[in-house]
Amino acid sequence: MTAETPVRAAVAAPRTQCAVVIVGVGRSGTSAITRGVQALGVELGDHLRPGGGKNPTGFFEDERLLAINKRLKRLLHIRGDSVRLIEPDEWRAPAVRALQQEAIETVRHGFAQYPLWGYKYARTLRLLPFWRAVFDALHLDVRYVVALRNPLSVARSRARLDPQRGTQEQSDLEWLVNVVPYFRDLRGHPFVVVDYDLVLAAPTPQLQRIAARLGLPATAHDEAAIRQYADQFLRPGMRHTVFTDGELVRDARVNQLTRDAYAWLRRLATDECDPGDRTLWQAWEDIERRLMAMAPVLRHVDRVRGDLRRAQWNPFGPFQAIVQAWRRFRRGG
């Protein structure tokens, strides 16, 4: 029996269910866009996380699947501010496989009654190998919505919640590891990139674009729901900053790789290129290689942040850190 057996043992079923998965970097409007997808007739289930805190209008994510994602992150030893790349063998760990089987059962029991349903967790793209196996085991017809926002706005929004994570340098690294590694895996599915600023500026055309790109059925009820979403749900206060692509290019703090990857996603969001464009995927392979070259540095950043976090919780931590640094200096390392 191989490590993959538990997933492959799931009950086979015809691909009659369609799942719309909303992904994207945190602070990129994933919640607001998910509410828009709901207006297109996509069922989100009856166990939604209540609104509050950083998202007073609602998170629009299933609490059961959210709990699985939190457990998965603990198994992988990654926090919200983690920027290390996840190694391929980590997805095959027995504990991860066991959680995968639990996720299969959770989706089956929670969403089997819906022919068209949706699931949102902003970091799903970073955790895609886990969820891709779940979706494949359930024989789902999966389609993706990728929420996009200017990295300058992402950093400013994050800084309102956590000044350390909101520095442009840290935010850009989080942006990269949450988008780049597995984005190319979406190529085998219908997907659409949606710019949050464009949704707020013209919600109805953007929702129509999502429906058209994903091949979602349109009904008279959906038209009324779209009007309600555009006229009542979206509010100017849902966005505190707007930056142009030119400002992103001119800002010296922005990571060049983040800038390059965002530029391609922006072209997709504005229909300047098509998901089938070979030039896009060739450029994305280069972006992946450049990110992989950063892997040692990213691991180091996680280690340093972990050390600082532990020192903050330990009353003697700062003193011990000084002593350890002095000892390394005396040893010449």
C-alpha positions as CSV (number, residue, x, y, z in Angstrom):
1,M,0.0,0.0,0.0
2,T,1.4,3.4,-1.0
3,A,1.0,6.7,0.7
4,E,-1.5,7.7,-2.0
5,T,-3.8,4.8,-1.4
6,P,-6.2,6.6,1.0
7,V,-7.0,9.2,-1.5
8,R,-7.4,6.8,-4.4
9,A,-9.7,4.7,-2.3
10,A,-12.4,7.3,-2.4
11,V,-15.7,6.3,-4.0
12,A,-15.7,7.0,-7.7
13,A,-18.5,9.1,-9.1
14,P,-19.3,10.7,-12.4
15,R,-18.2,14.3,-12.8
16,T,-21.7,15.8,-12.4
17,Q,-20.7,18.2,-9.7
18,C,-19.1,21.5,-10.4
19,A,-17.0,23.2,-7.7
20,V,-15.9,26.8,-8.1
21,V,-12.8,27.4,-6.0
22,I,-11.8,31.0,-5.2
23,V,-8.1,31.5,-4.5
24,G,-5.7,34.4,-4.1
25,V,-3.4,36.2,-1.7
26,G,-4.9,37.4,1.6
27,R,-6.1,41.1,1.5
28,S,-6.8,40.7,-2.2
29,G,-10.6,40.9,-2.0
30,T,-11.2,37.1,-2.0
31,S,-14.2,37.5,0.4
32,A,-15.9,40.2,-1.7
33,I,-15.3,38.3,-4.9
34,T,-16.7,35.1,-3.3
35,R,-19.8,36.9,-2.4
36,G,-20.1,38.0,-6.1
37,V,-19.6,34.3,-7.2
38,Q,-22.5,33.5,-4.8
39,A,-24.6,35.9,-6.7
40,L,-24.0,33.9,-9.9
41,G,-25.9,30.9,-8.3
42,V,-22.9,29.2,-6.7
43,E,-23.9,27.6,-3.4
44,L,-21.5,28.2,-0.5
45,G,-23.2,25.9,2.0
46,D,-24.8,26.6,5.4
47,H,-21.7,26.6,7.6
48,L,-20.2,29.9,6.7
49,R,-17.8,31.7,9.0
50,P,-19.5,34.8,10.4
51,G,-18.3,38.2,9.5
52,G,-16.3,40.3,11.9
53,G,-12.9,41.7,12.6
54,K,-10.9,42.3,9.4
55,N,-14.0,41.3,7.3
56,P,-17.1,42.7,8.9
57,T,-19.2,42.0,5.8
58,G,-18.4,38.3,5.9
59,F,-15.6,35.8,5.0
60,F,-17.9,33.5,2.9
61,E,-15.8,30.4,3.7
62,D,-17.0,27.1,5.0
63,E,-16.0,26.7,8.7
64,R,-15.5,22.9,8.3
65,L,-13.1,23.4,5.4
66,L,-11.4,26.3,7.1
67,A,-10.7,24.1,10.1
68,I,-9.1,21.5,7.8
69,N,-6.9,24.2,6.2
70,K,-5.7,25.3,9.6
71,R,-4.8,21.8,10.6
72,L,-3.0,21.3,7.4
73,K,-0.9,24.4,8.0
74,R,0.0,23.1,11.4
75,L,1.0,19.7,9.9
76,L,3.2,21.6,7.4
77,H,4.6,23.9,10.1
78,I,3.6,27.0,8.2
79,R,2.2,30.2,9.7
80,G,0.4,33.0,8.0
81,D,3.7,34.9,7.6
82,S,5.7,31.8,6.4
83,V,7.5,32.3,3.1
84,R,9.4,29.0,2.7
85,L,8.6,26.8,-0.2
86,I,6.8,23.5,0.6
87,E,8.8,20.5,-0.4
88,P,7.1,17.8,-2.6
89,D,7.5,15.0,-0.1
90,E,5.7,17.0,2.6
91,W,2.4,16.4,0.7
92,R,3.0,12.6,1.0
93,A,3.4,12.5,4.8
94,P,1.0,10.0,6.4
95,A,-0.6,12.7,8.6
96,V,-1.3,14.8,5.6
97,R,-2.8,11.8,3.7
98,A,-5.0,11.0,6.7
99,L,-6.2,14.6,6.8
100,Q,-6.8,14.4,3.0
101,Q,-9.2,11.5,3.6
102,E,-11.0,13.5,6.2
103,A,-11.3,16.4,3.7
104,I,-12.8,14.1,1.1
105,E,-15.5,12.9,3.5
106,T,-16.2,16.5,4.7
107,V,-16.7,17.7,1.1
108,R,-18.8,14.7,0.2
109,H,-21.1,15.0,3.2
110,G,-21.2,18.8,3.2
111,F,-21.7,19.5,-0.5
112,A,-23.0,16.4,-2.2
113,Q,-26.5,17.9,-2.5
114,Y,-25.3,20.9,-4.6
115,P,-24.7,20.5,-8.3
116,L,-22.8,23.8,-8.3
117,W,-21.0,24.9,-5.2
118,G,-18.1,27.1,-4.2
119,Y,-15.3,27.0,-1.7
120,K,-13.0,29.9,-0.7
121,Y,-9.8,30.0,1.3
122,A,-7.4,32.6,0.2
123,R,-4.3,30.4,0.6
124,T,-5.7,27.4,-1.2
125,L,-3.4,28.0,-4.1
126,R,-0.4,27.5,-1.8
127,L,-2.0,24.3,-0.6
128,L,-3.2,23.2,-4.0
129,P,-1.5,19.7,-4.1
130,F,-3.6,18.7,-1.1
131,W,-6.9,20.0,-2.4
132,R,-6.2,18.9,-6.0
133,A,-6.0,15.3,-4.7
134,V,-9.3,15.8,-2.8
135,F,-11.1,17.1,-5.8
136,D,-9.7,14.4,-8.1
137,A,-10.8,11.7,-5.6
138,L,-14.3,13.1,-5.7
139,H,-14.3,13.4,-9.5
140,L,-15.3,17.0,-9.3
141,D,-15.4,19.4,-12.2
142,V,-13.3,22.1,-10.7
143,R,-13.1,25.7,-12.0
144,Y,-11.0,28.5,-10.4
145,V,-11.4,32.2,-9.7
146,V,-8.1,33.9,-8.9
147,A,-8.5,37.1,-7.0
148,L,-5.9,39.7,-7.9
149,R,-4.9,43.0,-6.3
150,N,-2.0,45.4,-6.8
151,P,0.8,44.3,-4.4
152,L,1.1,47.8,-3.1
153,S,-2.5,47.7,-1.9
154,V,-2.0,44.2,-0.5
155,A,0.9,45.4,1.6
156,R,-1.0,48.5,2.8
157,S,-4.1,46.5,3.7
158,R,-1.9,43.9,5.6
159,A,-0.1,46.7,7.4
160,R,-3.4,47.9,9.0
161,L,-3.6,44.5,10.6
162,D,0.0,43.6,11.3
163,P,2.7,46.3,10.7
164,Q,5.5,43.7,10.5
165,R,3.8,41.6,7.8
166,G,2.7,44.8,6.1
167,T,6.2,45.9,5.1
168,Q,6.4,45.8,1.3
169,E,9.3,43.4,1.4
170,Q,7.6,40.8,3.6
171,S,4.2,41.2,1.9
172,D,5.8,40.6,-1.5
173,L,7.4,37.4,-0.3
174,E,4.1,36.2,1.0
175,W,2.5,37.1,-2.3
176,L,5.0,35.1,-4.3
177,V,4.8,31.9,-2.3
178,N,1.0,32.0,-2.2
179,V,0.7,32.5,-6.0
180,V,3.7,31.3,-8.0
181,P,4.4,27.6,-7.1
182,Y,1.2,26.0,-8.2
183,F,-0.5,28.5,-10.4
184,R,0.5,26.6,-13.5
185,D,-1.6,23.7,-12.3
186,L,-4.7,25.7,-13.0
187,R,-3.9,25.4,-16.7
188,G,-5.9,22.1,-17.0
189,H,-9.1,23.7,-15.7
190,P,-11.3,26.6,-16.6
191,F,-10.1,29.6,-14.6
192,V,-10.4,33.3,-14.6
193,V,-8.3,36.0,-13.0
194,V,-10.3,38.8,-11.4
195,D,-8.9,42.2,-10.4
196,Y,-10.5,43.4,-7.1
197,D,-10.3,47.1,-8.2
198,L,-12.1,46.3,-11.4
199,V,-14.8,44.5,-9.5
200,L,-15.4,47.5,-7.2
201,A,-15.4,49.9,-10.2
202,A,-17.7,47.8,-12.4
203,P,-19.1,44.8,-10.6
204,T,-21.8,43.7,-13.1
205,P,-19.4,43.3,-16.1
206,Q,-16.9,41.6,-14.0
207,L,-19.4,39.0,-12.7
208,Q,-20.6,38.5,-16.2
209,R,-17.0,37.9,-17.2
210,I,-16.6,35.3,-14.5
211,A,-19.7,33.5,-15.5
212,A,-18.7,33.5,-19.2
213,R,-15.1,32.4,-18.5
214,L,-16.2,29.6,-16.3
215,G,-19.2,28.5,-18.3
216,L,-21.7,29.1,-15.4
217,P,-25.4,28.9,-16.3
218,A,-27.3,32.2,-16.1
219,T,-30.8,32.6,-14.7
220,A,-33.2,35.5,-14.1
221,H,-32.6,35.0,-10.3
222,D,-28.9,35.5,-10.9
223,E,-29.6,38.9,-12.6
224,A,-31.4,40.1,-9.6
225,A,-28.7,38.8,-7.2
226,I,-26.0,40.5,-9.2
227,R,-27.9,43.9,-8.9
228,Q,-28.2,43.4,-5.2
229,Y,-24.5,42.6,-4.9
230,A,-23.5,45.6,-7.0
231,D,-26.0,48.1,-5.3
232,Q,-26.1,46.9,-1.7
233,F,-23.2,44.7,-0.8
234,L,-20.2,46.5,-2.3
235,R,-19.3,49.7,-0.4
236,P,-16.6,52.3,-1.0
237,G,-15.2,51.7,2.5
238,M,-14.3,48.1,1.5
239,R,-11.1,49.5,-0.1
240,H,-8.7,52.0,1.5
241,T,-6.1,52.3,-1.2
242,V,-5.9,52.2,-5.0
243,F,-2.6,52.0,-6.9
244,T,-1.8,52.1,-10.6
245,D,0.5,49.7,-12.4
246,G,2.8,52.6,-13.0
247,E,3.1,53.3,-9.3
248,L,4.0,49.6,-8.8
249,V,6.7,49.8,-11.4
250,R,8.2,52.9,-9.9
251,D,8.2,51.8,-6.3
252,A,11.8,50.6,-5.5
253,R,10.6,48.6,-2.5
254,V,8.6,46.1,-4.7
255,N,10.3,42.8,-5.3
256,Q,11.0,42.5,-9.0
257,L,9.8,38.9,-9.2
258,T,6.5,39.9,-7.6
259,R,6.2,42.7,-10.1
260,D,6.8,40.4,-13.0
261,A,4.3,37.7,-11.8
262,Y,1.7,40.3,-11.1
263,A,2.1,41.8,-14.5
264,W,1.1,38.5,-16.2
265,L,-1.8,38.0,-13.9
266,R,-2.9,41.6,-14.6
267,R,-2.8,40.8,-18.3
268,L,-5.1,37.9,-17.7
269,A,-7.5,40.0,-15.5
270,T,-7.8,42.6,-18.3
271,D,-8.1,40.0,-21.1
272,E,-4.9,41.3,-22.7
273,C,-3.8,37.6,-22.9
274,D,-5.6,34.3,-22.9
275,P,-5.2,31.4,-20.5
276,G,-4.1,29.4,-23.5
277,D,-1.3,31.8,-24.5
278,R,1.9,29.8,-24.7
279,T,4.0,32.9,-24.1
280,L,2.3,33.3,-20.7
281,W,3.2,29.8,-19.5
282,Q,6.8,30.0,-20.8
283,A,7.2,33.2,-18.9
284,W,5.6,31.6,-15.8
285,E,8.1,28.7,-15.9
286,D,10.9,31.3,-15.8
287,I,9.2,33.0,-12.8
288,E,9.0,29.6,-11.1
289,R,12.7,29.0,-11.6
290,R,13.6,32.4,-10.2
291,L,11.4,31.7,-7.1
292,M,13.0,28.2,-6.7
293,A,16.4,29.9,-6.7
294,M,15.3,31.9,-3.7
295,A,14.4,28.8,-1.7
296,P,17.4,28.9,0.7
297,V,16.8,32.5,1.5
298,L,13.1,31.9,2.1
299,R,13.8,29.1,4.5
300,H,16.3,31.4,6.3
301,V,13.7,34.1,6.6
302,D,11.2,31.6,8.2
303,R,13.9,30.5,10.7
304,V,14.8,34.0,11.7
305,R,11.1,35.0,12.2
306,G,10.6,31.8,14.2
307,D,13.5,32.7,16.5
308,L,12.2,36.2,17.0
309,R,8.8,34.9,17.7
310,R,10.0,32.5,20.4
311,A,12.2,35.2,21.9
312,Q,9.2,37.5,22.2
313,W,7.3,34.9,24.2
314,N,10.3,34.1,26.4
315,P,11.1,36.7,29.1
316,F,14.8,35.7,28.9
317,G,14.7,35.4,25.1
318,P,16.3,38.7,24.1
319,F,19.1,38.2,26.5
320,Q,19.7,34.6,25.3
321,A,19.6,35.8,21.7
322,I,22.4,38.3,22.5
323,V,24.5,35.6,24.3
324,Q,24.1,33.2,21.4
325,A,25.0,35.8,18.9
326,W,28.1,36.7,20.9
327,R,29.1,33.0,21.1
328,R,28.8,32.6,17.3
329,F,30.9,35.7,16.9
330,R,33.6,34.3,19.2
331,R,33.6,31.0,17.2
332,G,34.0,33.0,14.0
333,G,30.6,32.0,12.6
